[in-house]
Amino acid sequence: MSGAEQKFIDEAFAEEWVVPLGPNVDGFEEDLRRFLTEGDPASEGKQVAALSAGTAAIHLALVLLGVGKDDEVMCQSFTFSASANPIVYQGATPVFVDSEPESWNMDPALLDEAIADRIAKTGRKPKAIIAVDLYGMPARLDEICAVGRKWAIPVVEDAAEALGSVYKGHKCGTYGDFGILSFNGNKMITTSGGGALVCPDVEAKKRAVFFATQAREPLPYYQHKHIGFNYRLSNISAGIGRGQMTVLEKYIAHHRRLAALYEELFAAVPGVTYHSNPTPDSDSNYWLSTIEIDPATGCSPDDLRLHFAALNVETRLLWKPMHLQPVYADAPAYVNGVSEHLFGRGLCIPSGPWVTEEDVRMIVRETAYLISSQSASLT
């Protein structure tokens, strides 16, 4: 916490604005809009709708794009399930697309091939594309959006993990037709839970808010022509978000500073590769720091996970690709082996605001120790 959150919460209680609207919601949306768009003419006009979760934002994006029963939506396979689940909420089918090895995100060339194949097989274009900025690392967003334009298919940028990341001079979340942000408890900033939908203009935001507040028609009695949802963010949660915005830049700088140190120190550890910006086009927020471990070391990601758990340090395996998930066993998938390769070799390591540089040195030291021990046992 920044310390500023309580001020906004106290104001909400004093003014008795504790419901899913109010000054903090308006202020938080404006804070986010400025953060994402100031100084970027390409993002001029974009608006932000604060919602109850990033998942809700993805769902509303699909609603606004008209995704419905029997439609198909192209979706990155290497991601958390929340990127894909809203497709099913709409009665549509996810079509999973594998990653390219540099950013670990959706492969634009494979996406193009997959769309052509879906049209050949079904006679219909997919209704949308969901691309993800995984672990804060920007996808090749210009190429993905170019594929979307080629086929006249809208793009939803899932930047839930990428608040503050930049690709080719533009903030993540501002690419495509809609952008997604998340403020879950483990994200760059939190509202205890919550998310936001980045909309192309005022009218799209009004439509998003309409569906997020049960799609009630503007009449003196309750009338509904559409199915709506209870997705609006509360004024209390938005107050937490406003306080968090005061330290967002500080937190991003902290994550990037730790990332630079991790990269420097892991360069001296044989068999470990730190995942860093693949080109100058990308400037990740390094929401999570991630490493690959060469199997030739004799040390697996789970060996490291268990080793750190014994030291009371939490690490996590990388996302299991969606095309390998039992719940999506029947979904079409276009794979090239990249995400499966990464899932078998990768680990997320600590990088949050309370992680110190000494913690980083300890984590690298313990990684090197375990790998050295495992390598020695092989010989």
Disulfide bonds with the S-S distance in Angstrom:
none
